[in-house]
Amino acid sequence: IRNMKTLSLKLDDDIFESTESISSKLNVARNRYINDALRIYNKFNEKKMLKKQLQKESRIVAKNSMEVLAEFEKIANEN
């Protein structure tokens, strides 16, 4: 059994109507439909944030790699 939190939610009329229509056609309770939608949206945003973080870290690593390469070239030119 899952722990559930109670939430008061205000939806735009068009979103509410669409949610009611689709959840009814899918024979899924509104609560379950909204939970599933939020789960999917959370995963989408988690991946989006991870991508942004990886891009940031990749830029940092690239900069450091260029600095190391410059040091190696300096050493190689001294010989």
N, C-alpha and C positions, 0 to 999 in steps of 0.2 A: 504494500500500500504506500502510495506517495503522499508526502506532505504537500498540502495545497495552501496557497495564500489567496485571500479574498481581495479582489481589486474592483474598485469602482472605475468605470471606463466611459468616457464620452467619445462617441464616434460621429464623424460627419455623416449626414443623412445618406449620401450616395454610397459610402463605404458600408454603412449598416445594411442598407437594402441589398447590396451586392452580396454581402456576407450571409444574410438570411437566405437569399435565393440559392446561392451555391451550396451552402451547408445543408439546406433542405433537399436539394437535388442529389447530393452525395449521401444523404441519410446519415449525416454526422451532426452531433450536438454542436451548437454554436460555441460553447466553451472549448470543446475538443478542437474544433476548426481554428479558433483563434490561438490556442496553445500551439498547434502544429504550425500555423503561419508564423508565429513569433519565433519558434524554434528554427525554422528555415531562415528567417530574416537575421536572427542572431548569428547563425553559422556564416551567412553571407558577409555580414559585417566583421566577424572575427577574421575571416580569410582576407578581407579588404585591408584591415588593420595590420595583419601579419605581412601582407605584401608590401605595404608602405614601410614597415619596420625593416624588412629584408632589403628593400631598395636603399634605405638610409644607411644600413650597416654595410651594404655592398659598396656604396660610395666611399665610406670611411676606409674599408679594406683596400679599395682601388687606389686611394690617395697614399696609403701606407706602402702599398706594393710599389708605387712609382718612386717613393722616397728610397726604399730598399734598393731598387734597380739603379737609381742614380748613385747610391753609395757603392754598389758593385762595379759600376762603370768607372767610377773615380778610382777605385782600387785597381781595376784592370788597366787603366791608363797610366798608373804610376809604375807599372812593371814594364 
